[in-house]
Each structure stands twice: as C-alpha cells, then as structure tokens.
Amino acid sequence: MAPQLAGGFAGAGRRRLPRRRPGSARLLAGCAARSGDARQLCLRQAGGRCDRIAGAAGHDGKRFHLVGHDWGGQVAWGVAGKHPDRLASLTVLSRPHPKSFRRALLKEDGDQKHRSRHHRAFLDAETGKMLLADNARRLRDGMFGQGVPAEAMDQHLSVLGNPAALEAALAWYRANVGLAADIGSITVPTLYIWGDVDATVGPDAAHGTREFVGATFAMEVLPGVGHFVMDQAADTATALMLAHFRKHPV
C-alpha cells in the first residue's frame, strides 16, 4: 500500500505523519503548497501534483490511497471527484465534502458561518504579520488552541513560524475560487474522521457529508477531539485509516 497524505492549514505535514507499523503501508507525504505559488492553484493542478508525487515514488499509473486534512482534505475531495480511477480509497480528516460545507455555510440558523469567520480574515494581506506577532500568540491561541499539546504547537510553528511559509499556507484561502470547483458525488470508498469538538467544522457540515458519497462510506466521530485530529488522537485515527486501507486494497 502507498497512501499519499495531503496536509492542511495550519499544521506542518511532518507532524501529522502517523507512525508506520511494520508490514503496513508506505507513506507519501505531499506538501500542499510552496511559497508564492498557491494563488494560482486549482483542483486540476492539485490533482496533477498528486499524480506526480505518486509517479516519483514508483507508482506511476497505479492506484493509491489518498488522505487529506483541512485544505489537504479539500484537495483530496477534488482529486476523488475528478480522478476516481486513480484512487483505491479516500480518507479525509475534519474537512467535510465541499457541498455539505457550503450548504452549512448558507444555513440561516446554523453556526458554520461563525465557525468559518477566519476564512474572510485570512484574505487580508496583513493577516500573516498579525498571526506571527507576539510569538505567534494568535496562532497558538486561536488556531491551535483546541487541545493541541504545546510540543505539537512548537513543531508546527518550527515550519510555519516565518512569513514566507505562513503566506504560502494563507494563499490557499486566497486561491479559494480555483479550489471551490464543483465537486459532485464521490465514487471512491471513503472514510471521514471528525472530532466532535472541532471549533471550525460544525455537526451540520460534518454529518451532511455522507449525502455526497455514492460509494462505501464510513464516518468516525472522535469524542472530545478538535480540528487537529492527528495531534490529539493519532493512534486512533491511524488505526482507522489502516483498517480502511485493508478493506479497499490497491
């Protein structure tokens, strides 16, 4: 097996890597974006990047398992929607199907719009400076302040705690038009993992995801876990993913 992992804001991908178990899976970790290029990203380009990563690892033309979190999850939904023939399975952490997410955002009596208020703030060109000010206090308290251990915060910030890296991450929000391309029903076996105290993704968006998957679908709700699943419940999430891979071999 060769799962490919796509990370998301505001985590550092290397922190999110689950511990590999002997005889289990080879992990291919792809960086979501590099400084300066995310503004031009669209789902087609992101899908091509996944293909190139797989090809460079010796899996050119072969199916693979795709795992994504947050913006990496958004890309993963898009790849599964546009290139289902390339995937043996899909796993998404936290990020709901884009149509479920949009529906929750537009719900008049819902709370998803409030949960996602940072999306608009991140469009401001001064946001990066603000987030890094005072030893990245706003990142630590606002983004990571969801039960993420202090050690994990420091590891994330060792990668993202500089203007160039943070601007590359924020550029995903500024490339939202290209990344919000229409994604229909998913025809790839899908595992969706969501923490029930996620401050940025509410239950309407999360539970509505099953309506937009036409293949085998499993949703795992992790009690007491927030948005950064791999920082709070890595062992549980890894076990769920490995079981999912075994059910849907390449």
N, C-alpha and C positions, 0 to 999 in steps of 0.2 A: 504494500500500500504506500502511496505517496501523497498524503494530504498537503494542500497548499494553504497557508494561513495569511489572511489579509487583516492587518491591524486597523485601529481607528483612533480618533481624537479622544482624549489627549494622552493616550498611552504610548509607551515605547515598545515596539514589537518584540524585542528580545525578552522583555519581562513577561510577555504573555505566552511564551512558548511553554506548553505543558511538558512535564518530564516524560521522556520517551521510555517506554517499557521494553525490555529485551524481547526481540522477536515480534514487535508490534508494527510500528509504522515509521517510515522515513518522512521527516517533516521538511517542507519547503516554505521558508518564511519570506514573504514579499513585502518590501517597504511600499506603503500606499502612494507616496509622492515625494519628489525631491524638491529642494528649494527652487522656486521660480517657475516650475512647470505645471503646477496643479490648476492654474487658472484656465489652461487650455484643455484640461482633461474632459473626456466624455466617456460614456459607458463603452462605446466601441473601442476607444483607446485603452481603457482599463482592461477590457476583455482580452485585447491583444497582448497586453503586458502579462496577464496570467498565462497565456499561451507560451510566451517567450520564456517565462520562468520555468514552466514545465518542460519545454524543449531543451533548455540549457541543462536541465537535470537528467536528461536522457529519456524523457517521457514524451517526446515529440509525436503528436498524433494519437497518443494514448489517453484514456480517461483517467481522471484523478478525483480525489475528494477535495472539496473546497470549503474552507472555514473562514468566516469573517465576523468581525466585531465592529459595532458603531459604523463609521464611514466605510470601513472594510466590509461590513455587513451589507451596506447599501450597494457597493460594487459587486459583492457576491450574489445578491438578488438579481442584479442586472446581468451578470455573466450567466447565471442559471436560466434567466428568461430568454436571453439571446442565443446562447450556445449550449443548450441542454445535452447535446450529443457528446460534449467533451467531459461531462461530469458523471461520476459514479454516484455521488451523493453531495448534498449541500448541508452545511451546518452554519447557523447564524446565532450569534450571541447578542442579546439586548435589542438590536435594531429590528423592528418589525418590517413586514412586507411594505414597500413604499405606498401601495394603495391603501392599506389599512392605516398607515401612519397619516396619510393625507386626510383620510376620512375623519380620523380622530381630531386632527388639527382644525377641521371645519365644523366640528360638532359644537353647536352654540352653548350647550350646557355642560360641555366637557372641560377637562383641565389640561389637555395636551398642549394647547397654545401657550399656556402659562409655563408648563414644563419646558417648552422649547424656546422660551424667550431669548435665550443666549444666542440662538441662530442669527437673529437680527443684529444683536450687539456685535457679533463676530464679523459683520460686514464692514464695520468702521475701521478705517486704516490705522487708527491709534490703539486698537484693541490689544495688539501684541505687546506694546510698551506697558499698557495698563496691567496686563496679566503677569508680566515679569517683574513689575515694580515691587519693592519691599520684599525681596527674596521670594518672588512668585507667590505672594500671600493669597491673591485671588484664585490662582490655580489650585493651591493647596487646600484652601477652604471651600471654594465653590465647586471645582470640577472633581477633585479627588476626595473631598470631604464627605464621602459616602461609605465610610467604614474601611477605606483603603489604609493598610498599615503604613506607618511613617517611612519604613525602609523602602517600601514599594514606591511611595511618592518620590523619594530621593532618586531611585533608579530611573523612574520616568523622566524626572527633571534633569538627570545627567545627560539625557539625549535631547530633550525638548527645551531645556532652560537657557536657550540662546536665541537671539532674534531671528536668525536665518531658518533654523529648524522650526520654530514656532510659526513663523509666517508661512512656511510650506504646509504645515498642518491646517492653519486657518484658511488657506487658499481653497480647501475642499468646500468650505461653506460658500466661498465666493464663486466657485465653479458649479453652484447648485443647479443652474439651468441645464447644463450638459449632463449632470448626474441624475436628474429627475426625469429622464426619458421614460416614456411609457413602458411599464413592465407588466405583462399580463400574468395569467395563471402559471405557476411553476410546475413543470412536469418531471422534476428530479426529486427522488426521495429526500425529504427534508427533516432536519432536526432543528427546532427552535428552542433556545435556552434563555430564560428571562428571570431576573431576580425580582421578587415581589415588592422590594422597597427601592427600586430604580427611580431616582428623582427625575430623570429626563424622559422616560418612556412609561406611560401610564397603562393601566389594565385594558382600556378600550382598544388602544393600538396593538397591544401585545396579543390579547385573546382573539382579536379580529383577524390575525394573520392566517389562521387555518382556512379561512374562506378563500384565500388566494393561492392555495397549493392544491393542485389537482392530482398529485402523486401521493405516495405514502407519506404521512405527516405525523410527527410526534412533537408535542410541546412539553417541555420540562420546566416547571416553576420551582425556583430555589428560594425557600422561605428565608427572610432576613438578609438576603443578598441584594446589593445595589447594582449600579450600572457596570462596574468594573469586575465582572464575574471571575476572571482569571486571577485577580488579586485577592479575592475573598473566598473563592470556592474552587480552586484549581483542580484538586483531586477529584471532586465530584464531577465537574464539567469534563475533565479528561476521560474519566470512566464512561460517561455518557457518550462522548464522541467516539471512543474506541469501539464501544458496542454498536454504535450506528454504522461505523465503517465495516464491521464484520458482517452486519446484516445485508450490506449492499456492496459486495466485493467488486473490485475493478475488473 
